[in-house]
Amino acid sequence: MEFNIKNGVMLETRKLMKSGTSTVVTIPTEWLKEHGLEAGQEVLMLANGDLHFMTLTKDNVDRVNKEITNLRKELAHNITLTRSDDDRTGETREALVSPTNTKTSDSK
C-alpha cells in the first residue's frame, strides 16, 4: 500500500522478509536515488522505540550522538542508584529510583 503525502515525504507499508538469520526490508528505489545511495552502502539506523534511517553523514552521526548524550544526561538526572542492606539475607541490594517512584520492588 502506498500513501502519497505533500512536500516529497514518502509513506509506504513494507513487508519484513527473512534472509538467513536476519530480517530485511526493501527500500524504494526512488528514495535511494533521491539520497544518492545504492545497494551495498551503509545507512545510519536509530532505534528508540521507532526505527529511523538516515544517510550516513558526519552531520547525522554528530546529531544522533548529541541526542543520545542529552538523553543519557536526562536519565542520569532523573534516576539514581540507591543501595540498602537486605535485613533478611544481609546482602546489599541496589535499586534504581526516580523522583516519581521511590519504592523498591519489595516496598509495600
Residue frames relative to the residue before (quaternion, step in Angstrom):
aa qw qx qy qz dx dy dz
M 1.0000 0.0000 0.0000 0.0000 0.00 0.00 0.00
E 0.1244 -0.7990 0.5868 0.0420 3.56 -0.93 0.88
F 0.1476 -0.7703 0.6166 0.0677 3.55 -1.02 0.86
N 0.2334 -0.7624 0.5860 0.1442 3.57 -0.80 0.96
I 0.0445 -0.7954 0.6040 -0.0239 3.54 -0.79 1.06
K 0.5856 -0.6113 0.4122 0.3369 3.57 -1.08 0.74
N 0.8144 0.3249 -0.2268 0.4240 3.55 -1.37 0.27
G 0.6739 -0.5586 0.2990 0.3800 3.59 1.00 0.75
V 0.4749 0.6498 -0.4628 0.3716 3.61 1.20 0.24
M 0.1974 -0.7864 0.5792 0.0849 3.56 -0.91 0.94
L 0.0240 0.7740 -0.6317 0.0357 3.57 -0.88 0.97
E 0.1251 0.7791 -0.5986 0.1379 3.54 -0.63 1.18
T 0.4110 -0.6379 0.5667 0.3209 3.53 -1.21 0.41
R 0.1067 -0.7834 0.6111 0.0378 3.56 -1.09 0.76
K 0.3696 -0.7210 0.5451 0.2154 3.53 -1.09 0.74
L 0.3689 -0.6969 0.5694 0.2324 3.57 -0.98 0.88
M 0.1050 -0.8083 0.5790 0.0178 3.56 -0.89 0.99
K 0.4392 -0.6797 0.5275 0.2586 3.55 -1.12 0.72
S 0.0508 0.7657 -0.6392 0.0505 3.57 -1.03 0.88
G 0.7914 -0.1209 0.0281 0.5986 3.57 -0.03 1.30
T 0.7717 -0.2805 0.2292 0.5227 3.56 -0.73 -1.08
S 0.6246 0.5273 -0.3304 0.4718 3.59 1.30 0.11
T 0.2987 -0.6863 0.6209 0.2328 3.51 -1.38 0.17
V 0.1136 -0.8149 0.5681 0.0145 3.57 -0.84 1.00
V 0.1376 -0.7412 0.6476 0.1104 3.52 -1.33 0.36
T 0.4082 -0.7119 0.5089 0.2598 3.59 -0.96 0.77
I 0.2854 -0.7307 0.5975 0.1664 3.55 -1.23 0.61
P 0.5274 -0.6571 0.4282 0.3266 3.61 -0.82 0.93
T 0.5562 -0.6281 0.4420 0.3173 3.56 -0.97 0.91
E 0.6222 0.5551 -0.3426 0.4328 3.60 1.01 -0.81
W 0.6532 0.5056 -0.3161 0.4667 3.60 0.99 -0.83
L 0.6378 0.5280 -0.3275 0.4551 3.58 0.98 -0.86
K 0.6657 0.4985 -0.3033 0.4651 3.60 0.87 -0.95
E 0.6591 0.5345 -0.3036 0.4332 3.57 0.92 -0.96
H 0.7644 0.3439 -0.1809 0.5145 3.60 1.10 -0.70
G 0.5133 -0.6904 0.3936 0.3239 3.57 1.27 0.33
L 0.5007 0.6511 -0.4211 0.3848 3.57 1.10 0.69
E 0.0580 -0.7724 0.6294 0.0631 3.52 -1.29 0.40
A 0.7174 -0.4454 0.3122 0.4352 3.54 -1.27 0.38
G 0.7485 0.3740 -0.2949 0.4614 3.57 -1.00 0.87
Q 0.6145 0.5327 -0.3635 0.4544 3.60 1.18 -0.37
E 0.4611 -0.6705 0.5096 0.2793 3.55 -1.24 0.53
V 0.1272 -0.7442 0.6487 0.0955 3.54 -1.27 0.60
L 0.4787 -0.6484 0.5141 0.2936 3.54 -1.29 0.39
M 0.1032 -0.7924 0.6000 0.0377 3.59 -0.83 1.01
L 0.1066 -0.7712 0.6267 0.0330 3.55 -0.87 1.05
A 0.0558 -0.7958 0.6029 -0.0093 3.57 -0.65 1.15
N 0.2076 0.7682 -0.5766 0.1852 3.56 -0.43 1.23
G 0.7587 -0.1871 0.1027 0.6154 3.54 0.96 0.92
D 0.7405 0.1319 -0.0757 0.6547 3.53 1.10 -0.81
L 0.3851 -0.6842 0.5525 0.2797 3.55 -1.25 0.25
H 0.0478 -0.7762 0.6286 0.0020 3.54 -0.94 0.96
F 0.1302 -0.7811 0.6074 0.0630 3.57 -0.88 0.95
M 0.0227 -0.7935 0.6076 -0.0257 3.54 -0.97 0.93
T 0.5685 -0.5401 0.4691 0.4063 3.51 -1.22 0.39
L 0.4559 -0.6932 0.4943 0.2594 3.56 -1.05 0.80
T 0.2115 0.7501 -0.5906 0.2092 3.54 -0.09 1.38
K 0.6437 -0.5149 0.3900 0.4104 3.57 -1.24 0.39
D 0.6378 0.5345 -0.3323 0.4439 3.61 0.96 -0.82
N 0.6757 0.4839 -0.2976 0.4698 3.61 0.92 -0.88
V 0.6371 0.5121 -0.3278 0.4738 3.60 0.99 -0.81
D 0.6578 0.5051 -0.3104 0.4646 3.61 0.91 -0.89
R 0.6557 0.5191 -0.3096 0.4525 3.59 0.96 -0.89
V 0.6760 0.4829 -0.2911 0.4744 3.59 0.92 -0.93
N 0.6357 0.5211 -0.3302 0.4641 3.61 0.96 -0.80
K 0.6429 0.5096 -0.3196 0.4741 3.60 1.01 -0.80
E 0.6432 0.5158 -0.3226 0.4650 3.62 0.96 -0.83
I 0.6617 0.5029 -0.3027 0.4665 3.59 0.95 -0.90
T 0.6415 0.5217 -0.3190 0.4632 3.59 0.96 -0.86
N 0.6651 0.4973 -0.3005 0.4691 3.60 0.92 -0.90
L 0.6406 0.5230 -0.3191 0.4629 3.58 1.00 -0.80
R 0.6557 0.5038 -0.3086 0.4702 3.59 0.96 -0.86
K 0.6355 0.5161 -0.3295 0.4703 3.59 1.00 -0.78
E 0.6541 0.5101 -0.3124 0.4629 3.58 0.95 -0.87
L 0.6561 0.5001 -0.3105 0.4723 3.58 0.95 -0.84
A 0.6583 0.5065 -0.3102 0.4624 3.58 0.93 -0.87
H 0.6426 0.5233 -0.3168 0.4613 3.58 1.08 -0.69
N 0.7597 0.4025 -0.1987 0.4704 3.58 0.99 -0.84
I 0.7666 0.2817 -0.1583 0.5549 3.59 1.18 -0.40
T 0.0555 -0.7956 0.6031 0.0136 3.55 -0.88 0.95
L 0.4129 -0.6807 0.5485 0.2555 3.55 -1.20 0.56
T 0.0668 -0.7948 0.6028 0.0222 3.56 -0.77 1.05
R 0.2065 -0.7645 0.6000 0.1139 3.55 -1.18 0.62
S 0.0664 0.7832 -0.6167 0.0429 3.54 -1.04 0.76
D 0.4876 -0.6414 0.5047 0.3100 3.53 -1.24 0.50
D 0.3337 -0.7195 0.5766 0.1960 3.56 -0.99 0.90
D 0.3965 -0.7560 0.4742 0.2154 3.56 -0.46 1.23
R 0.6529 0.5403 -0.3258 0.4191 3.60 1.03 -0.67
T 0.8125 0.2474 -0.1130 0.5156 3.60 0.93 -0.84
G 0.4287 -0.7022 0.4626 0.3303 3.57 1.21 -0.39
E 0.5336 0.6250 -0.4021 0.4036 3.59 1.30 0.09
T 0.4591 -0.6403 0.5336 0.3073 3.52 -1.26 0.45
R 0.1654 -0.7821 0.5966 0.0706 3.56 -0.88 0.99
E 0.2193 -0.7528 0.6048 0.1395 3.55 -1.21 0.58
A 0.0034 0.7887 -0.6147 0.0112 3.57 -1.09 0.70
L 0.3645 -0.6839 0.5811 0.2486 3.54 -1.16 0.65
V 0.0651 -0.8110 0.5813 -0.0121 3.54 -0.76 1.05
S 0.1375 -0.7678 0.6205 0.0812 3.55 -0.95 0.91
P 0.6637 -0.5153 0.3428 0.4200 3.62 -1.16 0.37
T 0.7096 0.4477 -0.2678 0.4737 3.62 1.08 -0.58
N 0.7750 0.2040 -0.1295 0.5839 3.62 1.23 -0.28
T 0.0061 -0.8389 0.5430 -0.0374 3.55 -0.14 1.27
K 0.5355 0.6209 -0.4096 0.4000 3.59 1.25 0.20
T 0.3451 -0.6865 0.5908 0.2459 3.55 -1.12 0.66
S 0.7097 -0.4650 0.3056 0.4320 3.58 -1.24 0.16
D 0.6862 0.4688 -0.2873 0.4762 3.63 1.17 -0.48
S 0.5230 0.6561 -0.4161 0.3504 3.61 1.23 -0.25
K 0.2330 -0.7667 0.5817 0.1396 3.54 -1.17 0.62
